[in-house]
Amino acid sequence: MITLLLHISAAEPVKVDVEDLPDVRDQIIIGRNPRDKADRELNWIEEGVSTLIFPWWRITFVEVLPSEEEGEAFPLPFRND
């Protein structure tokens, strides 16, 4: 699974898991396990929803977050105290 941080127009970013990176021909992103940046549940979706579909016209930009293995291989230059 690949974790993406979707920056939605006029909304807070949403973190989702996807099978593959979006293709240039895609018109939507289908994300599983939606949550906020701090990995908390989103208060604007119904309880029990595990998949969201976002149209590209609502997305400002997408960040591809490193996996746990990548995060350990490349430590960040700041402290997490």
HULINVEN-V456248 format. One record per residue. RES is the residue in one small letter. PSI is psi in radians with two decimals (NA if undefined). Layout:
res=RES psi=PSI
res=RES psi=PSI
This chain:
res=m psi=2.50
res=i psi=2.35
res=t psi=2.23
res=l psi=2.57
res=l psi=1.89
res=l psi=2.15
res=h psi=1.90
res=i psi=2.43
res=s psi=2.24
res=a psi=0.59
res=a psi=2.90
res=e psi=2.66
res=p psi=2.64
res=v psi=2.26
res=k psi=2.25
res=v psi=2.79
res=d psi=2.40
res=v psi=2.73
res=e psi=-0.80
res=d psi=2.78
res=l psi=2.58
res=p psi=2.54
res=d psi=2.74
res=v psi=-0.37
res=r psi=-0.16
res=d psi=2.52
res=q psi=-0.17
res=i psi=2.81
res=i psi=2.21
res=i psi=2.00
res=g psi=2.46
res=r psi=2.75
res=n psi=1.00
res=p psi=2.44
res=r psi=2.97
res=d psi=-3.10
res=k psi=-0.52
res=a psi=0.26
res=d psi=0.49
res=r psi=2.79
res=e psi=2.58
res=l psi=2.35
res=n psi=-0.14
res=w psi=0.09
res=i psi=2.71
res=e psi=2.63
res=e psi=2.38
res=g psi=-0.13
res=v psi=2.23
res=s psi=-0.14
res=t psi=2.33
res=l psi=2.59
res=i psi=2.10
res=f psi=2.21
res=p psi=2.55
res=w psi=-0.56
res=w psi=-0.28
res=r psi=-0.22
res=i psi=2.18
res=t psi=-0.90
res=f psi=2.93
res=v psi=2.32
res=e psi=2.33
res=v psi=1.99
res=l psi=2.54
res=p psi=2.59
res=s psi=3.01
res=e psi=-0.67
res=e psi=-0.76
res=e psi=-0.66
res=g psi=-0.63
res=e psi=-0.59
res=a psi=-0.53
res=f psi=1.48
res=p psi=2.55
res=l psi=2.62
res=p psi=0.05
res=f psi=2.90
res=r psi=2.63
res=n psi=1.00
res=d psi=NA
